[in-house]
Amino acid sequence: MSAETIRMARPDGEGLARVVARLQDRFAERCQTGASIREQHGNTTTWLETLPPDAVVFAETAEEVSEIVRLCAEHRVPVIPFGTGTSLEGQVNAPHGGVSIDVSRMNRIVAVHAEDLDCVIEPGVTRKQLNEYLRDQGLFFPIDPGADASLGGMASTRASGTNAVRYGTMKDVVLSLKAVMPDGRIITTGTRAKKSSAGYDLTRLMIGAEGTLGIITELTLRLHGIPEAITAGVCPFETLEGACNAVIATIQSGIPVARIELLDEQQVKACNAYSKLDMAEAPTLLLEFHGSENGVREQAEMFGEIAAEFGGGGFEWARAPEDRTRLWQARHDAYWACVALRPGSKAVATDVCVPISRLAECITESRRDLDETGLFGPIVGHVGDGNFHVALLVNMDDPEEVAKAKAYMGRLVDRAIAMDGTCTGEHGIGHGKAKYLRAELGDAVDFMAMVKQAIDPLDIMNPGKIIRDVVGS
């Protein structure tokens, strides 16, 4: 059966009204229907149209989430999970209305098993909250997408970030999870064991599903010990291609770099102005090395030799914790730095990822395309794993410029896919990139739709996302 044949009915107005009324009776002030709060729980950070839900419920337990989902399933009312709203492809939008389930109050750290290097947390816990809690125990959680996102949301979008080159992505650090399924049942997908061959890997199925199969209510996460030594550095390059080739050589040489981030000249200029830095306005790599004192020194020296071969120079160290914090905060603020470069424009942040051997080619072609098209868009990336972002600054009141930006994003995705890459390395699909999924995965999209239909036959779980072109559209 083709996925294009799968269409689900939407709730009638009376059914939706009954659901909202019952939620207001049950949750009182924790069920909100005001326009402002509903707008906040629609799309919040991208240029996509804001599509608010009909109601927002602040759940505090897994049992409450289950209760809400059961009620919504009874009347075929969509449910949309919400953590902190930092997703970039409209994952929290409600294209068919429905109920937004805000899990931000589910923010307990249930347990930390330091001896096993794992912890159990609720989905509303943010990465900063978890790391502040862990610091005194000599542990840290490594996945760092920049924004202080909720960990439930990070799992739902299969997030990664600056540390992914060494520590992996969310799919690598989630041992198991609990989730409320479309019929309201609460399931557990695994145990705290470090590996298992027991049945289908439902944990990985839920990670990256963007709430389309269920709502995550608890996570068991891998942790790491805080390294003995951490050193960060800044290295400018003569050319963008030289910086990319230095990254490729570094990874292929097996240097266990913890972070290796690329900023093109425009992005460096933006960061200098926004974060009050004085980096040379040239293509630049930001790096961080973790390990023993001797190991960190050796890694840095090896990188320095590679950088020199590709036009890198003036390597500056940031050894003091406060200097490293300032450097990486500037990197995390890159989005806002871009916005400040062109007041009145909307930042359209998009990402692709390619095999590391194609990185230099993809970035330089993408930069050339930008310049020839006349668009303004700094490039920044987690280039150690072939992932980079283009932050287009678009005047949304100029239809010609908007059309150029949309066409550019299409070419960027086509370029990445042609190089055996992906249309998104970490932002996810949502509904912003759903139109590209079939070009990347072909008939596999039909099997995704079959999984969706089998688990969520009423199509109430975050409908219109990932496979929106074939389900519930």
N, C-alpha and C positions, 0 to 999 in steps of 0.2 A: 504493500500500500504506500502510495506517495504521501509525503507529509503535507503536500498542498491540499489534500482532501480533508485535513483535520481542522474543523472549525467548532468553536465552543460558544454556547449561548451566554449572554450577559444577563445580569439580574434586572428585573423590572423595577420601576420606581418605588412601588409599594413594598417590595421585598427589602430593598435597600433602606427605606425609611423605618421598617420594623427592626432591622438589625441595629441601626444607629440608636433608635429609641431604647432598645434593650441594653445596649452597651452603656448608654448614659445612666440608666437605672442601676446597672451593676457597678460601674466604675466611678460614677459621680464626676468630680472635678478632674479625674484622670482620663476622661473621654472628652476631647475638645473638638468643636466644630466651627470655631471662629475662622474667618478668612485668613488672618495673619498666620496663625499656627499651621493651617493647612498649606499655605504657600511655602512656609519654611520646610515642610516635609515633602514638597515636590522637588523638582530639580533645583539645585542650589549653586552649583559651581561651574556650569558650562553654558554655552550659547544655545543649547537646546531649549525649546519652549517648556515653560513650567506647567506641569499637569498635576494639580494638587489632588489629594484624596478627598473623600467626603467626610471623613472623621479621622482623628488621631487618638489612639489609646496608648497610655503609658503603662506597659506591663511591668510587673515586678517579680514574677516567678514563671517557671516553665509551665506550671499548671494553669496560670492565667492566660498564657499564650495559647495553650491547648484549648481552653474554654472559648477564647475569641475565634480561633480557627474553626472549631466545631460549629459555632453559631453562623459564621460566614459561609461555611460549606453547605449548611442547611438551606441557605437562600442564594447560593452561587454568587456571593459577593467577594470580589478580589481582596486579597490581603498582601500588603507590601511591607517587608521588614525595613526598619530604619535604625541605624546606629548613630553616626555623627554627621552623615550627609556629605562626606568628602568625596564620594565617587564622581567620576568625570565623564561617564557616558550615559547619564540619565537613569541609573539603576533604581533610584528611589522615586522616580516619576510614577504617576498613577494614570496611565492613558485611558483606562476604563473606569476611573473612579475607584471607590472601595474604601478599605480601612487600612491606615498606616499603623503598624504595630511598632512603637518606639521602645527599644530595649535598653535605652541609656541608663535606666534605673536598675537594670540587672547588672550591677558592676561590682559584685563580690569576688574576691580572690578566695576560692573555696579551700584550696590546699596547695602547699609547696612541698615537694618531696626532694629536698636538696641532695640526698644520697643517690637518688635515681635521675637527677637532672631533668625533672619535669614538674609541671604545675597544672592545676585544674582551676579554670576561671569561667565566669559568666560572660556572655557576649558583649555586654556594654563596657567592659574593662578596656581602657585605651592602652596603647603600647607604652606611653610615658608613665601612666599610673602603675603598670606592672613593673617597669624597670625601677621606678622609685621604691617600690615595695621590696624588690629583690636585692637592691644594692648592698644592704647590710649583710647579706648572706653570701656575697661574693659571686653572684650569678647575674646573668642578663639574658633578655630575650632579643635576638639579633635582627629580626625583620623590621625594617625601618623605611616606610614609604614616604617619609617626609612629614605629611600631615599627622596630627595626633589622632589617628583613626581608631575606631573601635575594632577589637580583635575579631569579633563576630563578622563585621563587615569586611575586614581584611581576608578572612577565610572565604567568605562568600564570593569575593572577586579574585581570589587566588593572587593576592597582592605580593609584592616583593619590595624592591627599593635598593638603597645604596649598598647594603651589605650582602646582596644576593650572590655576588660573584664568589664569595667564600662560604656563606651559610645557607644558601638556597632560598627558596620562596616558601609561601605558606603551605604548599603541598608537601614540603619536606619536613615541616616542624609540627604539624598537627598529627598526634598519635591516634586520637579518637575524638568523637564528639557526640553530643546529644542533640536531637532535633525533633521539632513538632512537625509531623507529616500532614498532608492535606486532609486526612480524615480526623485529625486531632490527636492521634496516637503519638506518644513520645518514645523514640527509639534511641538506642545506644549503638554506635557503629563499630566499636572496638574496645580494647582494654589499654592499660598502661604499659603493656609489653612493648619492647622496642621493635619487634617484628611479629608477623602472624601470617599464616597461610589459611586462615579460617574463612572460607567463603568469599563472596564478592566483596570487593573493596568499596564499601558504601561510604567510607570516610572520604576517599578521593572523589567519589561521585558528587558528594555534597559540596566539596571545596571547588569554588569556581562556578557553581550553579546559580549564583546571584539571587538566591531566594526563590528560584522557580520550581524547586522540588520540595522544599521544606524550610523551616525557620530554625536556625541554630540557637540552642539555649544553653549550651555548655561546651567547653573546649578543653582538651588535655594537650598541653604543648611541651615540646622539647625546649630545654634551656641549655645555656653554655656558661662555663666559668669565665669570669672577667679575666682577660689576658694579663700576664705579668707586666708586659710593656706594650704601649700603644704610641705610635708615631704617625703624624700626618704631615703632608707636604703639598706644595703648590709648584707646578712646573709648566711654564709657558712654552709654546712652540712657534716656529716660524710659519707653519702652515697647518690648516685643519687636517689635511691628508697625513702630514707627518705625525700629528698627535694620535690619529686613529691607528696608523701603522705601529706606533710605539705600544699602543694597547694590545694589538694583535700579537706582537712579539713577546710582550710581557706574559700574556696568558699562555702562549704556546711554549714558553720557556719553563712553565710550571712554577713561577713565583707565586706563593700563596697570598697575594694581595687581598686585603679585606675589603677595601673600597677603591674604585678607580672610576672617577666621574669626569666627563668631558663638558666643558663650557666653550662655546664658540665666542668669537670676538664680541658679538652683540650681547651675548649673555653675560660676559665678564663686565662689560660696560654697565649693564643693568644692575648687577650685583654690587659693583663699586658704588654706584649712586645710592642704591637702596639700603645697603648694609654698611656703608661708610668704610669700604675697604680700599686698598690701593694696589690691587693686582695690575700687572701689565695688561693692556687691552690687546690681547692676542689669544689665539686658541690655547686653551689651558686644561691641564689635567689636575684634578684634586685626588690625592691618594691617601690611604691609611694602611698601616701594617700592624698586625697583631702577633704576639708571640713572646719569646724570651728576649732579654736585652740584646744578646748576641744575634739571635735570629732576626729580630727587627732590623738591626744594623746591616746584616748581610743582605736582607731583602731590598733595603733601600739602596745599597750600593749597586746591586745587580740592576735594579731599575734605572739608576742614574746612568749606567753604562749604555743601556738600551736607548734611553731617551736621547743621549748625545748623538747616537747614530741617525736619529730621525729629526734632528733640528731642535731638540729640546735643550733648554739651558736655564741657568739662574734658579736652580732648584732650592726652594726655601722651606725650612722645617717649621712645624708648629708642634713643639714637644709638650709645652705646658697645657694642662687640661683646659684652662680657660681659653687659650688660643685655638685649640682644636674645636671646642664648643662654638666659638665665634665663627670659625671657618665653615663648619657643617651647618650651623644655623643659617648662614648666608646661602648655602646650597639649598637648604630646605625652603628658603624664602624666594627661590628663583621665580616661581609663578607670580608672586606679588611684585617682585622687582620688574618683571616684564610688563605687568599691567601699568606700573608707574612710568614706564618709558613713553607710553602713548596715551595720555589721559583722554577719556571719552571713548576709547575703543574697548572691545570685548576680547579677552584672551581665550583662544580656542586651543586647548592643550590636547595634542594627539600623540600617540606613540606607536611605534612598530619595533619589531625585533628580528634580526637576521643572524645566520651563522657567523661566528666571529671572523671567519676568513673573508666575508663579504662586507664587513663593517665599513672600512674606509671607502669602498666603492659606493655603498648605499648613502652614506652621509654626504660625501662630496657631491654626488649627483643630486641629492635632495637640496643641498645648499645652492647649487647652481640653478636648479629649477626655481627656487624661491627668488633669487636675484633676477632671473630672466623674466619672471612673471610680475615682478614689481611689488611683491608682498613683503611685509616686515614680519620676520619670525625668527627669534633666537632659537638656537639648538642647544639642548642639554641632554645628557644621557648617562645611564648606568652601563657604560660601554664595555665593562668587563665581561658582560654576558650578551653583548650585541644589541642591547636595548637603548633606544634614544627617543627623545621627545622633541617635537616642534611646537613652539608656542606662538601661533599666529595671532597677531594683534589686528583685529578687524573692526572697521567702522560699520556697525550694523545698520546704519541709516543709508549706506551706499550699496544699492543692489548689485552693482557691477563688481564691487570689491568682495561682497559676500559670495557671489557666483564664482569668482576667481579662487577664493579660499576653499570652497567646496570641491572645485575641480582639482585643486592642488592636493587636497587630502586624498582624493581618489587616486591620483597618480602616485602619491607616497605609498599607499597600501598596495597598489599594483606592483610597484617597484620592489617592495619587500617580499611579496608573495612570489614574484618571479625569481627571487634569489633564495628560494626555499625558506623564506621567513614567514612571519605571522603578522596579521593586521593589528594585533595588540600584544605587547609583552607583559603588561601588568594592569592596564586600566580596565580591562574587561570589555564585554560586548554591549551590555545594556540594550538600549534601542538605538544608540548613536552609531554603532558599528554593525548592527545586525545585517545590513545590506551587503556587507563584505564577506560574511561567513561562508556562504556557499562557494564563492570564488576560491576560498582557501581550502575548504574541506569537502566540497562536492557532495556526493550522495550520503556522506556521513551525517549531514544535517537531517536527512530523513530519519535516521536511526536515533538521533537526539530527540526528534519529535515523538518517536515511538516510546522512548523512555519517559518523556514528559507525559504522554497520554496515559501510559500504564500506571505511573505513580500519582498523577494529578488529573484524573479523567474529567473533572469539572473545570479545569484550567483556572483555578482561583489563586494559585501561588505566583505572585508577581507577574501577571500576564503581560504580554507585549514585549518581553525582554528575551534576548539571545536569539530565539527562533521566531521572532514576531512576524516575519514575513510569511510564515506558514502556519502559525498557530495563533488563534484569537485575534487576528488583525482585521 
